[in-house]
């Protein structure tokens, strides 16, 4: 068998053509290039036994059959990890053994033969920084885990007589990925890792280069996130400048084949020890390396000790050593560390505990209960509920018959009848029932005041039946509330929204601007004329806001609407909403007819999600557009609760901030940007000009509402004054 190394590649490789010819007794040679100098160890013999003997002499190799357990294999198992195994060993998928109690978090086993991997048949990559080379490989855990030990395999080249020399050290570094396929921020750096070193049970490389297993503790335990890409760099740093060069064994496992664009491992062939760990490695692909490196990450942390502090989670929670604000049975610091909870302000409290809080109220025993005698439980000014409200009721009373029951109400609103069929007489274990209210229902009933729960017994409930104790009722109320520290309801604390730039805070009051522009918003069409057969009208609202409650459309009409065949169909973005004035209309009234249409909030938001709201008013064929002497028209106001009440131009910046910063004008100092107050912009082109003046003059003397800006009931001089005050204004 003959092998050769490609000069300058910093790796060991196998010449397959020679391997196909050869026998085990052929010339064995490995070379590694370090700053251009070749270090070659060779042996020529026709006797395989002699090869094995010299390999034993050089590397003190003890070949042990691990499939046949015995004293020899036990000794080797202890030697492999550098310390006695407490009671036994565990085996991972790569065949490497570890300390009992440790489990494998991640593993890439050593390539098991001399064939190598990748197009260049790699066996090992030089990772010996005194000789100007270093190596790193990436990995990703499936689940978040603490790492307490790293083990890896490697070989030495250019060995001195005391091979392997005793003063060797390693520089171990774990990095985050920088997002571009290279090492990024340092997660843990161990410049002189306290390693244990032992012979690996596999055959030596090319018969006389023993493979060693190395082990280094990671202290304190290091938490690595599942699904996140990291890098492991392990580089030999022997004492002195002329020790043996270390080469890190490669693996036929990992992601080299799956992610050829990264082409692992990363190699740096011009690195010194002092430049570690702050270095950028050279992608291996540029040198033709298509392989992974052999290593195993282990943890000795108990699965029931999520923060790996030696105290079981249950004990830590029971004794108060750890907090569990969200009551999920996991210490809060673990929720944060493992990404179950966020902690955007870094105060050690999961954000959901600062945003969502539990409300609980308990009445104690309310007695006596019976013979229509009500009992009350008052919860003073409870906060608004988010989600369901659970009302739990326990009772010990005369409740065994179907006409013996309890009626429950909240602020006079009936909530339900309980224990009519499932009650009992004075039980040792209280009868129990639960009523559930939707949060909006609860909030509407309470309406910002007290919550008064009343329980009334039917006339057949005997208040004297229970002899050992007065019959009683216990009421408990339990629900979640939203804290006002998340005003926009996005699950992130307002302070974090502002700090991250997600929300602006133009006035510096600590409240995201979008939350200060929430309230009623009204959009007015003005008088759309005429209205009748052949003259439908359309009112378009560009970029309507997302409604927070049902939307009202208030409509005023003067038209030919006196018979049941005369009506107007209203549609929103092409969907029919309602038919109006079919039975309640009149012909050409001086005072306009009025009606209101309510559109469900979810339907409105669904229909307007495209970014436009188009209201269409389609008269029936019997409606004449010319019948009314004063002129026919339809006027619609769309009113909704939405964000934008203090933001008339709907740019998510409060009007007050825009005015204060001089971004908009407010000539009349009424707190509204002038651009929002143009009343005489008939053609809606953003200014009041000659076209609008001509329109007003054409309406002179009409009763309005079109053109009647001052509300006098007729278009005249007052309205002209309004128009002239806005003349040539910009929107």
Secondary structure by P-SEA (a helix, b strand, c coil): cbbbbcccccbbbbaaaaaaccccccbbbbbbbcccbbbbbbcccccaaaaaaaaaaaccbbbbccccccaaaaaaaaaaaccccccccccccccccccccccccbbbbccccccccccccccbbbccccccccccccccccbbbbbccccccccccccccccccccbbbbbbbbccccccccccccccccccbbbbbbbccccccccbbbbbbbbbcccbbbbbccbbbbbbbbbbccccccbbbbbbbbcccccccccccccbbbbccccccccccccccccccccccbbbbbbbbbcccccccccccccaaaaaaaccccccccccccaaaaaaacccccccccccccccccbbbbbbbbcccccccccbbbbbbbccccccccbbbbbbbbbccccccccbbbbbcccccccccccccccccccccbbbbbbbcaaaaaaaacccbbbbbbbbccccccccccccccbbbbbbbbccccccccccccccaaaaaaacccccccccccccccccccbbbbbbcccccccccbbbbbbbccccccccbbbbbbbbbccccccccbbbbbcccccccccccccccccccccccbbbbbbaaaaaaaacccbbbbbbbbcccccccccccccbbbbbbbbbcccccccccccccaaaaaaaccccccccccccccccccccccccccccaaaaaaaaaacccccccccccccccccaaaaaaaaaaccccc
